[in-house]
Amino acid sequence: MCPHALNVRYSPGLWALPSASIPNLSHSLSFWFHPLPAGPICSILVERFGCRMTVMLGGVLASSGMVASSFSHSLSQLYITAGFITGLGMSFSFQAGITVLGHYFSYHQALANALASAGVSIGITLWPLLSRYLLEDFGWRGTFLIFGGVFLHCCICGSVMRPVAPKSESAYPPPNKVPEPGCLLTCGRAVQRHLAFDVFLQNQGYRFYTLGVVWLLMGFMVPHIFLVPFALSHNIEEHKAALLISIIGFSNIFLRPVIGVVAGWSMFAGHRVYLFALAVLLNGLSNLICVISARFSVLVFYCLVYSISMSGIGALLFQVLMDIVPMNRFSSALGLFTVLESFTVLISPPLAGLLLDTTSNFSYIFYMSSFFLISAAFFLGLSFFILNKNKEKQMTDRVHEELTLEKDLAQRCTEEPSTQPHSTVTYVTYVTSV
């Protein structure tokens, strides 16, 4: 239910209508409503209070922000309510929900992540149709108010989460009344640990994967936002244009569990990042279909091809991260991962909107999306291929050194008896009787 509720940002027209009521607002500003980079704060809350309380807190914040946004009268107020408060709550609920999956499942993590991400697919399917109905009957203010009530379901989902391991009181000693000389140093180390800078610097796989995902998200979010306006600009009826997003979501409901099962096979263990890179490459190539033709039948075919690649990305995005980072540092690593990811998600829609304002041509938006996705796919595939080759070479060199050392020791053992001087044995006979 949490991914389902948090997928409201894919509703076409939901953010456009309140923005349309503000005069002289460009496309680059009207799409600047996305979750905030609150990963480190969420990782601290998860470590201190657990995933259950963090998900419930996120639901309360997201609901409060949507309810408050229904009373907004300016863009700055929408940024504070729908952007800051709701985005903070969405980040808390989503990150805590992903973290708890890694603790619940050990042998079927790929399938568990795929089934959990299927909630996103349900949201993509239902929200466009539901938001269109609500916008017609209640307006954008009433729709925001109703969505605020929907976000409260995250509190219900959080309440049924089983605590992973209760923290002992000894893990959190009471603070000293008089600060010690090393207090600032201790705080700095704590902040560094929660931001996972040490993991980013020491773990090359995590560093390459984070940079690749941040780069691909510059183009991944764009088709979700501009597909419906692109269809409307080519004289496709409004209900058919909204149906395109629902086709993507409906296909993902069935494709993501299948990909989760395939990714869980033993033959792909340790190589899921290549499946992820292949899905990213297919996603980038599929966006070029929209440049060829804008007929409804072609767009339906595009949605089907796009759904296959999107299912692979959604099912493997966090599973690959779990394969790279140990679970005892996963919460902090996910925090830094979502921080960098959120900056990209925050920049890419306004950048695409600015490109649309400048060129008045949707084709350049899909070209931009394909460029970021295809380049990210090659970066991920090549970087991990080189990284794995270096690891194999290091393992081979280590085994060769161990064999050489054992051979030298065995040779020394055979040479030592021949080099030692022979000892003379003296026999003494005692006469005890005559």
C-alpha positions as CSV (number, residue, x, y, z in Angstrom):
1,M,0.0,0.0,0.0
2,C,2.9,2.4,0.7
3,P,4.3,2.3,-2.9
4,H,0.7,2.5,-4.1
5,A,0.0,5.6,-2.2
6,L,3.3,7.2,-2.8
7,N,3.0,6.9,-6.6
8,V,0.6,9.8,-6.7
9,R,3.2,11.9,-8.5
10,Y,2.6,10.0,-11.7
11,S,-1.0,11.2,-12.0
12,P,-1.3,13.3,-15.2
13,G,-2.8,16.7,-14.7
14,L,-2.7,16.6,-10.9
15,W,0.2,19.0,-10.7
16,A,-0.7,20.9,-13.8
17,L,-4.1,22.1,-12.6
18,P,-2.9,24.0,-9.5
19,S,0.0,25.3,-11.5
20,A,-2.4,26.5,-14.3
21,S,-4.2,28.7,-11.8
22,I,-1.0,30.6,-11.2
23,P,-0.4,33.1,-14.1
24,N,2.8,33.3,-16.2
25,L,4.1,29.9,-14.9
26,S,6.4,28.0,-17.2
27,H,6.7,24.3,-17.7
28,S,10.1,24.3,-16.0
29,L,8.5,25.4,-12.7
30,S,5.2,23.5,-12.9
31,F,6.9,20.1,-12.5
32,W,9.0,20.9,-9.5
33,F,7.1,18.8,-7.0
34,H,9.0,15.7,-5.9
35,P,10.2,13.9,-2.7
36,L,13.0,15.6,-0.8
37,P,16.5,14.2,-0.2
38,A,15.8,13.1,3.4
39,G,17.7,9.8,3.3
40,P,20.2,10.5,6.1
41,I,17.4,11.7,8.4
42,C,15.4,8.6,7.6
43,S,18.4,6.3,8.3
44,I,18.9,7.9,11.7
45,L,15.2,7.4,12.5
46,V,15.2,3.8,11.3
47,E,18.3,3.1,13.4
48,R,16.8,4.8,16.5
49,F,13.1,4.0,16.3
50,G,12.8,1.2,13.8
51,C,11.1,0.9,10.4
52,R,7.6,0.7,11.8
53,M,7.6,4.1,13.5
54,T,9.4,5.7,10.6
55,V,6.8,4.5,8.1
56,M,4.0,5.8,10.3
57,L,5.7,9.2,10.8
58,G,6.1,9.5,7.0
59,G,2.4,8.7,6.5
60,V,1.4,11.5,9.0
61,L,3.7,14.0,7.3
62,A,2.7,13.1,3.8
63,S,-1.0,13.4,4.7
64,S,-0.5,16.7,6.5
65,G,1.3,18.2,3.5
66,M,-1.4,17.2,1.0
67,V,-4.2,18.4,3.3
68,A,-2.4,21.7,3.8
69,S,-1.7,22.1,0.1
70,S,-5.4,22.0,-0.7
71,F,-5.6,25.4,1.0
72,S,-2.6,26.9,-0.9
73,H,-3.0,30.1,-2.9
74,S,0.6,30.5,-4.3
75,L,3.4,28.5,-5.8
76,S,5.6,29.1,-2.7
77,Q,2.9,27.6,-0.5
78,L,2.7,24.6,-2.7
79,Y,6.4,24.1,-2.5
80,I,6.3,24.1,1.3
81,T,3.2,21.8,1.6
82,A,3.2,19.5,-1.4
83,G,6.9,19.8,-1.9
84,F,8.6,19.9,1.5
85,I,6.2,18.4,4.0
86,T,4.7,15.8,1.7
87,G,8.1,15.0,0.1
88,L,9.6,14.5,3.5
89,G,6.9,12.1,4.5
90,M,7.1,10.2,1.2
91,S,10.8,9.8,1.7
92,F,10.5,8.4,5.2
93,S,7.8,5.9,4.3
94,F,9.4,4.7,1.1
95,Q,13.0,4.3,2.4
96,A,11.9,2.6,5.6
97,G,9.7,0.2,3.7
98,I,12.6,-0.7,1.4
99,T,15.0,-1.2,4.4
100,V,12.7,-3.6,6.2
101,L,12.5,-5.9,3.1
102,G,16.3,-6.5,3.4
103,H,15.8,-7.7,7.0
104,Y,12.7,-9.8,6.4
105,F,14.0,-11.8,3.5
106,S,17.4,-13.6,3.0
107,Y,16.8,-16.2,0.3
108,H,14.2,-14.6,-1.9
109,Q,15.1,-10.9,-1.8
110,A,14.8,-10.5,-5.5
111,L,11.2,-11.8,-5.6
112,A,10.3,-9.8,-2.4
113,N,11.6,-6.6,-4.0
114,A,9.7,-7.3,-7.2
115,L,6.4,-8.0,-5.4
116,A,6.9,-4.9,-3.3
117,S,7.6,-2.7,-6.3
118,A,4.4,-4.1,-7.9
119,G,2.6,-1.7,-5.6
120,V,4.1,1.1,-7.7
121,S,2.6,-0.5,-10.8
122,I,-0.8,-0.6,-9.2
123,G,-0.4,3.1,-8.4
124,I,0.6,3.9,-12.0
125,T,-2.5,2.0,-13.2
126,L,-5.1,3.4,-10.8
127,W,-4.0,6.9,-10.0
128,P,-4.2,8.4,-13.5
129,L,-7.8,7.2,-13.9
130,L,-8.8,8.1,-10.3
131,S,-7.2,11.5,-10.4
132,R,-8.9,12.4,-13.7
133,Y,-12.3,11.4,-12.1
134,L,-11.6,13.3,-8.9
135,L,-10.3,16.4,-10.7
136,E,-13.5,16.6,-12.8
137,D,-15.8,16.3,-9.7
138,F,-13.9,17.9,-6.9
139,G,-11.2,20.1,-8.5
140,W,-7.6,20.0,-7.6
141,R,-8.2,21.3,-4.0
142,G,-10.6,18.5,-3.2
143,T,-8.4,16.0,-4.9
144,F,-5.4,17.0,-2.8
145,L,-7.6,16.7,0.3
146,I,-8.7,13.2,-0.7
147,F,-5.1,12.2,-1.4
148,G,-4.2,13.4,2.0
149,G,-6.6,10.8,3.5
150,V,-5.1,8.1,1.2
151,F,-1.6,8.8,2.5
152,L,-2.8,8.0,6.0
153,H,-3.0,4.4,5.0
154,C,0.8,4.4,5.2
155,C,0.3,4.6,9.0
156,I,-1.8,1.4,8.9
157,C,0.8,-0.4,6.8
158,G,3.5,0.7,9.2
159,S,1.6,-0.5,12.2
160,V,1.5,-4.1,11.0
161,M,5.2,-4.3,10.3
162,R,6.9,-6.7,12.6
163,P,9.9,-5.1,14.4
164,V,13.1,-6.6,13.2
165,A,15.2,-6.6,16.4
166,P,14.4,-4.4,19.4
167,K,17.2,-2.2,20.4
168,S,18.6,-2.7,23.9
169,E,18.8,0.3,26.1
170,S,22.5,-0.2,26.5
171,A,22.9,0.7,22.8
172,Y,21.8,4.3,23.6
173,P,23.6,5.4,26.8
174,P,22.3,8.6,28.5
175,P,24.1,11.7,27.4
176,N,26.6,13.2,29.7
177,K,25.6,16.5,31.3
178,V,29.1,17.9,30.8
179,P,30.3,17.5,27.2
180,E,33.6,15.7,26.8
181,P,36.5,17.2,24.8
182,G,35.8,14.7,21.9
183,C,32.1,15.6,21.5
184,L,32.5,17.4,18.2
185,L,34.6,14.6,16.8
186,T,32.1,12.0,18.0
187,C,29.2,14.0,16.3
188,G,31.2,14.3,13.1
189,R,31.8,10.6,13.0
190,A,28.2,9.8,13.7
191,V,27.1,12.1,10.8
192,Q,29.7,10.5,8.5
193,R,28.4,7.1,9.4
194,H,24.8,7.9,8.7
195,L,25.7,9.6,5.4
196,A,27.7,6.5,4.4
197,F,30.6,8.5,3.1
198,D,32.9,5.7,4.2
199,V,30.9,3.2,2.2
200,F,31.0,5.5,-0.8
201,L,34.7,5.9,-0.7
202,Q,35.7,2.3,0.2
203,N,33.2,0.3,-1.8
204,Q,33.8,0.7,-5.5
205,G,30.8,-1.2,-6.5
206,Y,28.5,1.1,-4.4
207,R,30.2,4.2,-5.9
208,F,29.9,3.1,-9.5
209,Y,26.3,1.9,-9.0
210,T,25.2,5.2,-7.2
211,L,26.7,7.4,-9.9
212,G,25.2,5.3,-12.7
213,V,21.7,5.4,-11.1
214,V,21.9,9.1,-10.5
215,W,22.8,9.7,-14.1
216,L,20.1,7.4,-15.6
217,L,17.4,9.1,-13.4
218,M,18.0,12.3,-15.4
219,G,16.1,10.6,-18.2
220,F,14.1,7.9,-16.5
221,M,11.5,10.2,-14.9
222,V,10.8,12.3,-18.0
223,P,8.5,10.0,-20.1
224,H,6.2,9.5,-17.1
225,I,5.6,13.2,-16.8
226,F,5.5,14.2,-20.5
227,L,3.9,11.2,-22.2
228,V,0.3,12.4,-21.6
229,P,1.0,16.1,-22.7
230,F,2.9,14.6,-25.7
231,A,-0.2,12.6,-26.7
232,L,-2.5,15.5,-26.2
233,S,-0.3,17.7,-28.4
234,H,-0.8,15.3,-31.2
235,N,-4.6,15.4,-31.0
236,I,-5.1,12.2,-29.1
237,E,-8.3,12.2,-26.9
238,E,-7.8,12.9,-23.2
239,H,-9.1,9.6,-22.0
240,K,-6.9,7.7,-24.4
241,A,-3.9,9.7,-23.3
242,A,-4.5,8.9,-19.7
243,L,-4.9,5.3,-20.6
244,L,-1.3,5.1,-21.8
245,I,0.0,5.5,-18.3
246,S,-2.4,2.9,-17.1
247,I,-1.2,0.5,-19.7
248,I,2.3,0.9,-18.4
249,G,1.2,0.3,-14.8
250,F,-1.0,-2.7,-15.6
251,S,1.8,-4.4,-17.6
252,N,4.2,-3.8,-14.7
253,I,1.9,-5.6,-12.2
254,F,2.6,-8.9,-14.0
255,L,6.1,-8.3,-15.4
256,R,7.8,-7.3,-12.1
257,P,7.1,-10.6,-10.3
258,V,8.3,-12.5,-13.3
259,I,11.5,-10.6,-13.4
260,G,11.9,-11.0,-9.7
261,V,11.7,-14.8,-10.1
262,V,14.2,-14.8,-13.0
263,A,16.6,-12.5,-11.1
264,G,16.5,-15.0,-8.1
265,W,17.9,-17.8,-10.2
266,S,21.3,-19.0,-9.0
267,M,22.8,-18.4,-12.4
268,F,22.3,-14.7,-12.0
269,A,23.6,-14.5,-8.4
270,G,26.3,-11.8,-8.4
271,H,25.4,-10.7,-11.9
272,R,22.1,-8.9,-11.4
273,V,23.7,-5.6,-12.2
274,Y,24.1,-6.7,-15.8
275,L,20.4,-7.5,-16.0
276,F,19.8,-4.0,-14.6
277,A,22.1,-2.4,-17.2
278,L,20.3,-4.3,-19.9
279,A,16.9,-3.1,-18.7
280,V,18.3,0.5,-18.7
281,L,19.6,0.1,-22.2
282,L,16.2,-1.2,-23.5
283,N,14.4,1.7,-21.7
284,G,16.6,4.3,-23.4
285,L,16.1,2.7,-26.8
286,S,12.3,2.4,-26.4
287,N,12.0,6.2,-25.9
288,L,13.1,6.7,-29.5
289,I,9.8,5.1,-30.7
290,C,7.9,8.2,-29.7
291,V,10.1,10.2,-32.0
292,I,9.2,8.0,-35.0
293,S,5.4,8.4,-34.8
294,A,2.8,9.8,-32.4
295,R,-0.2,7.7,-33.5
296,F,-2.1,6.0,-30.7
297,S,-1.3,2.5,-31.9
298,V,2.4,3.3,-31.9
299,L,2.2,4.8,-28.5
300,V,0.5,1.7,-27.2
301,F,3.3,-0.4,-28.6
302,Y,5.8,2.0,-27.0
303,C,4.1,1.6,-23.6
304,L,4.3,-2.2,-23.9
305,V,8.1,-2.2,-24.7
306,Y,8.7,0.5,-22.1
307,S,6.9,-1.6,-19.5
308,I,9.3,-4.5,-20.0
309,S,12.3,-2.3,-19.4
310,M,10.7,-0.3,-16.6
311,S,9.8,-3.6,-14.8
312,G,13.4,-4.7,-14.9
313,I,14.6,-1.3,-13.5
314,G,12.0,-1.2,-10.8
315,A,12.4,-4.8,-9.7
316,L,16.2,-4.7,-9.6
317,L,17.0,-1.1,-8.5
318,F,17.2,-1.9,-4.8
319,Q,18.0,-5.6,-5.1
320,V,21.3,-4.7,-6.8
321,L,22.1,-2.3,-4.0
322,M,21.4,-5.1,-1.4
323,D,23.9,-7.3,-3.3
324,I,26.6,-4.6,-3.2
325,V,26.2,-3.3,0.3
326,P,26.1,-5.5,3.5
327,M,22.8,-5.3,5.4
328,N,24.4,-3.8,8.5
329,R,25.2,-0.6,6.5
330,F,22.3,-0.8,4.1
331,S,20.1,1.8,5.8
332,S,22.9,4.4,5.7
333,A,23.9,3.5,2.2
334,L,20.3,3.7,1.1
335,G,20.1,7.2,2.7
336,L,23.0,8.6,0.7
337,F,21.7,6.8,-2.4
338,T,18.3,8.5,-2.1
339,V,19.9,11.9,-1.4
340,L,21.8,11.9,-4.7
341,E,18.9,10.3,-6.4
342,S,16.4,12.9,-5.2
343,F,18.6,15.8,-6.5
344,T,18.4,14.2,-9.9
345,V,14.7,13.7,-9.7
346,L,14.4,17.3,-8.6
347,I,16.4,18.6,-11.5
348,S,15.3,16.5,-14.5
349,P,11.6,17.5,-14.8
350,P,12.3,21.3,-14.8
351,L,15.2,20.7,-17.1
352,A,12.9,18.9,-19.6
353,G,10.3,21.6,-19.1
354,L,12.9,24.2,-19.9
355,L,13.9,22.3,-23.0
356,L,10.2,22.2,-24.0
357,D,9.8,25.9,-23.4
358,T,12.8,26.6,-25.5
359,T,12.2,24.3,-28.5
360,S,8.4,23.8,-28.3
361,N,9.1,20.3,-29.5
362,F,8.5,17.1,-27.4
363,S,10.9,15.1,-29.5
364,Y,13.9,16.7,-27.9
365,I,12.6,15.6,-24.5
366,F,12.7,11.9,-25.6
367,Y,16.1,12.4,-27.2
368,M,17.3,13.8,-23.8
369,S,15.9,10.8,-22.0
370,S,17.4,8.3,-24.3
371,F,20.8,9.9,-24.1
372,F,21.0,9.7,-20.3
373,L,19.6,6.2,-20.1
374,I,21.8,4.6,-22.9
375,S,25.0,6.3,-21.6
376,A,24.2,5.1,-18.0
377,A,23.6,1.5,-19.2
378,F,27.1,1.4,-20.9
379,F,28.7,3.0,-17.8
380,L,27.2,0.5,-15.4
381,G,27.9,-2.5,-17.6
382,L,31.5,-1.6,-18.4
383,S,32.4,-0.4,-14.9
384,F,31.2,-3.5,-13.2
385,F,32.8,-5.7,-15.9
386,I,36.2,-4.1,-15.2
387,L,35.6,-4.2,-11.5
388,N,34.8,-7.9,-11.6
389,K,37.8,-8.6,-13.8
390,N,40.1,-6.8,-11.3
391,K,38.6,-8.9,-8.4
392,E,39.1,-12.1,-10.3
393,K,42.7,-11.1,-11.1
394,Q,43.3,-10.2,-7.4
395,M,41.9,-13.6,-6.4
396,T,44.0,-15.4,-8.9
397,D,47.2,-13.6,-7.8
398,R,46.3,-14.3,-4.1
399,V,45.8,-18.0,-4.9
400,H,49.1,-18.1,-6.9
401,E,50.9,-16.5,-4.0
402,E,49.5,-19.0,-1.5
403,L,50.5,-21.9,-3.8
404,T,54.0,-20.5,-4.2
405,L,54.3,-20.1,-0.4
406,E,53.2,-23.6,0.2
407,K,55.6,-24.9,-2.4
408,D,58.5,-23.1,-0.8
409,L,57.6,-24.4,2.6
410,A,57.4,-28.0,1.3
411,Q,60.8,-27.6,-0.4
412,R,62.4,-26.3,2.8
413,C,61.0,-29.2,4.7
414,T,62.5,-31.7,2.3
415,E,65.9,-29.9,2.3
416,E,66.3,-29.5,6.1
417,P,67.0,-33.2,7.0
418,S,69.8,-33.5,4.5
419,T,71.6,-30.3,5.7
420,Q,71.5,-31.2,9.4
421,P,74.7,-32.9,10.7
422,H,74.4,-36.6,11.6
423,S,74.4,-37.2,15.3
424,T,76.6,-40.0,16.8
425,V,74.8,-42.5,18.8
426,T,76.8,-44.1,21.8
427,Y,75.6,-47.3,23.2
428,V,76.5,-48.0,26.9
429,T,76.3,-51.5,28.3
430,Y,75.8,-52.0,32.0
431,V,76.9,-55.3,33.6
432,T,74.6,-56.2,36.3
433,S,75.6,-59.8,37.0
434,V,78.5,-62.2,36.4
